């Protein structure tokens, strides 16, 4: 491991708020972020309202859903009232897709084959509605990020309707250069959807500055909010022009009027709220959001780099194949490397109390967060050495 200093050591005062750290060497925050105990308290608050107020609890739950959506909005630089919560990114992408008309000349969806497979499944199924899906081949990973911005830019033309892109690639942690894609897409009249699942909570994001049309993500990873709390930002200039066919009663202008007529869409992003919201998941997620805001995303990013760069250098020194960018400015919050026999090494690490994960064709993924220590990162490298020597 490099002898360079680890930044923002004061953030380690928060370790006590993440109980899993006392149970294992937890380095899988890129997969499932550690839980804050306030999540349990928030769930108890939700349950208490349900138990004591019954149906009247909705009078507190509904405004709280908006407040929680604005919390995650603050993390990604979204103005208040422009972010909505729903169960998952798949849910939200389905709602976006349902707004789009694929029947005309402009019917292409353009993205790279390094994108999240679940999103790929959804977009390929839009072919039944007339979509033409253009999947851009990525370069060989090697020490790069498995993504070529220029290839994507070159694939965007006047027939392009939507360009979905991942901010950070889930396999390599490669950080995508978003502005050239946005510039080209907007120049030809296409929309850009940014998937920030692997970046929100560990990298500063400014959705307004990036000028993206949509930004989606979930709370499972660095936001430490757990499952069931997907979220989406829609640019205010765009929201009121969209008419999702995948709409629920909470997307109505006045849901409690129970009007049996054609839908009157709620203003702005609220039209994407769908059906009855996942209130308990939102309550649980809010604790993770608040902890990220309290720590400060820029400080988290600086600490993350100071923890992950020694992981990259330590893997290279050992001769392992590093599939993440070596330059920290081009890398997200985790590191992917292959020491050989990755699946077996992963299984043995887990058996020895190290929480990491493994992706076929990529290798081990190690994702420290602001509450992890340099010693924990060094320990996982040393443990892999021991496992390999014992094999």
N, C-alpha and C positions, 0 to 999 in steps of 0.2 A: 504493500500500500504506500501511496505517496505520503511524504511527510508534510505536505502543505496543510495550513490550518483549516479547520472546519468552521464555517461562519455561523453566526447567530446561535451560539451555544446556549444563550438564555432561553431559547425555545424548549430546551430539554426540561425546563420546569413543568412542562405540560405532560411529561411521560406518565405521571400519576393518573392522568385522565384517560388512559388507554390500557385497560386491564389485560388485554391479550399480551402486552409486552412482558408481563411477569410470568406468562405461561410458555412462551416460545421466543425464539429469535425471529421476530415477525418482519418480513421483508417482502410482503405481497400486497402492498397498498395500491399497486397498479391493477390489481385483480379484485380485491375486496378490502377497502380501507378499514382500519381498526375502528372499533366502536367507542364513542365517547359515552361516559355514564349518563350524561344529560339526555341521551336518546331514550334510555329507560325511563327517566323522570318525565320526559315529554309524552311518552306512551302512556304512562300512568295518569298524566294530566288529561289526555284524550279519554282514557277509560273512565276517569272520575267524572268528566262532563257527561259522558254517555250514561253512566250509572245514576247520576244525581239529577240530570235534567231531561233525559230521554230525548224526545224529538226537538225540544227547545235548544238542545246543544248546537243545532245547525246555526243558530244566531251568532254563535262564537266561532264555529268551525269555518263558515264561509269567508268571513273577513280574514281569518287566520291563514287560509289557503293563499289569499292574495299577498299577505305579508310575507309568507314563506317564499312565494315565487319571487318577490322583490329581493329577498336575501340572496338567492342564487343569482338573480339579475345583477346585484351589486358586485358579485365575484367576477362576472364576465363583462362588466362595463355597460350593462344595459340600463336605460332609463327606467324609473318606476313605471309599472303598468304595461311593460312590453314583454314580460315573461310569463309563461303559463306552465302549470304542472299537469302531468298525465302519467300513466303507469310506466311507460317505457319508451325508448327511442323508436322501437318498431311501431308502437301506437302512433307516435307523433309523425313519423315518416309516412305512415298510411294516410294520416289526415292531410299532410301536404300533397301527397300524390293525388288524393281525391279532389284537389282544387284544380289540377292541371288538365288541359285539353290536349290529348295526344292525337286528335283526329286530323289535324291540319299539316301543313308543310313543316312547321316548327314542332318536331316531336321527339327530338333526341335527348337522351340522358347520358352525359359523358362523365366517366370517372375511371380511376385506375384500378388495376387488379390487386393492388396492395391494400385496398379498402377493407372494411369490416365485412366478412361474409354474410352476416345477417342482413345488412343493408343491400348487398348484392342480390340476395334472394328476393327481396321486396321489389327492387327496380326491374329485375328480369321478368317478374310476373306482370308488370305493367304492359308487357308486349301484347297481352290479350286485349288491351284497350287502345292499341295502336302505337305504343312507344317503340322507338328504335333505340336500343341500348348499345352504346359505344364504350367498350371496355379497353382502356389504354394499357398496353403491356408495360410492366415496370422493368428497369434494368436489374441485372444480377446484384444481389445485396452486397456481398463482400464487406468492405468496411464503410459502405455508404448507407443510405437510408432506405433503399428499395423504392425510390420515387424519383421521377424526372419531371420537374415542373414544365419544362418546355414541351415535352411530349403531350402533356395534358392541354397546355395552351394551344398547341398546333391542332389538336383534335376538336377544339371549340369553333363552330362556324355558325352561319346565319340560320341553320336548321336546329341549333341547340336550344332546348327549352330550360334545362336544369343541369347544373354541375354540382353534384354532391362530393365533398372532399373531407377527409379526416385531417384534423389539425396536427395530431401526433399519430403515427402509424402504430397499430397495436402489436405487431411482431417486432419491429426494429427499434421503436421509439424515435424514429426519424421525425423531425419537426418540418412540416411542410411550409414552404414560402407561399403564403396565401395571396398577397397583393397582386402578383402578375396574373393569377387565375381570375380574380375578381375583375381586374381591369379589362381583360379580354372578354370575359363573359358579358359584362355590362355593355361593352362596346358593340356587341352583336345582339343585345336585347335579351340575353339569357339570365336566369336567376342562379344564385350561388347558395348552397346549403352547407354550412360548416358543422362537422361533427367534432365536438370538443370533449367527448367522453374521456379521452386519455390525457387531456390537458387542463381541464377546469380543476382548480384547487392546487395545482402545482406550477402552472405558468400564468403570468399575467395575460389576460385577454381583454381586448377592447373591441367589442362587436360593432360599435359605432364607427370607430376609427378604421376598422377593416372594411366597413361598408358591405358586410354580408347581408343577404336577404333573410336568411334563417340561420339560427345556431341551435343545435340540439345537443343533449347530453343526458347523463344519468348521474345518480348519486352514489353508485356502488364503489367507485374507485377513490381517487384522491379527495373527493368531497366528504368521504367517511360518513355518508348518510344512509347506507344500506339500500336494499332493493325496493322496487315499487315506486320510486320517485323520479321519473323522467321529467325533463323540462325542455322548453323551447322558447327562444326569442324570435320574434318576427319584427322586422323593421317597420316602424310606424308608418312610413310612406306607403307601405305595401299592404298592411294588415286588413284595412277596410275594403280593399279591392278583391279579396279572396273569398271564395264561397265553397268551403269544404263540404263534400258530399258525406264524408265520414264525420257526422255531427251528432251530438247528443243534446239532452235537454239543458245541460249546463252551458251549452254554446248558444242558447237562445237569449234574446234581449231581456226577456222577463220570464225566467224558467218557472217561477211559482204562480204565473198566471194560467199555466196549463192550457194554453191556447191550441185548439185543434185546427190549425191552418198551416199553410206553408211556413217554414221556419223564418223568423225574423232574427237575423244574426246579431249576436252581442257585438258591441263595438270592439274594434282592435283585436288583440291577441286572444281575448276571452272566447271568441267564437271557436277556438281550438280546444276548449276545455273538455269536450266530450261528454260522457255520461256522468253518473254519480262519482265524485272524486274519491281518490284513495287517501282519505284523511289521516288514518294512522301512520301510513308510510311518510306522509309529508311532515307530520309532527316529529317522527323519529329523525328524519333527515335534517330538520332545522337545526338540531344541535351541532351536527357536523359543519353545516354552513357557517354558523356563528363562530365556531372555533377557527375556521379558515380565515374569516374576516378579522377576528381578533389577532391572529398571528401575523396577518398581512401577506398577500400573495407574492409580492415582490421579494420579501424576506424569505418566504418559503422557497421561491425559485433559486435564490442565491444559496441557500443551505442545501437544496437538492443537488445543485451542480457540485458543491464541495464534497458531497457524499458519493455521487455517482462517478465523478471523474477518477478517483482512486480505484473504483471497481473496474473501470475500463482499463486503466493502466496496469492494474494487478493482473487482469486476465491476459493482457498482451504480454506482460513479462513472463507469464507461465506458458506462452505459446498457444493459447486457446483462440479459437476463431471468434472474433467479436463482430456481431451482426448489427450493432448500433453504431451511429456516427461517432467517431472518435472526438470530434470537435463538440464541446458541450453546447455551443450556440446553435447547433443543428440537431440537438437531441432533447427529447422530453424528459420525463421523470424516472424512467426505468432503463435498465441496461440488459441487453440480450447477448449472451455468449454461449458457445458450445465447447465444453471441455472434453467432448467425446463421451459416447455412451450416455447421452443426455437423459433419456428416460430412466435408466437405472440409477444415475447419480441423483436425479430428482427424488426418486422414491426413497433412497437412502437418506437424503437430507431431511425429508419429512419425518422419517422414522427417528432421526436424531434430534428433532425439535426445531428444525429450520423451516419456516413457512416461506416458500418461493413458489414459482410455478414453471411449467414447461410447455412449449408449443412445438409440435412436430414441424420439422423443416427450419426451425429457428434456434431452439435450444432453451437454456434456462433463462427465465426473466426474473430480475431482481429489482424490487421497487421500494427503496426506503422513502420515508416521509420525514417531515420536520422534527418529529419526536424520536427518530432513530439516531443511533450513535455511530461514530466512526469505528468503534470497536466491534459493533455488530456486523458492519460491512466487511471488516477485515476477517472476522470469524468465519463468515460463510465461504470466503476464498480458501482459508486454511482448512476448513472442513472438507471442501471439495478435493483439495490436495490429498488429505488423509484417505478419503473414499477411493480415489483413483489408485493410490499406492497399495491399498488393501485388495484391490480387484484382481 
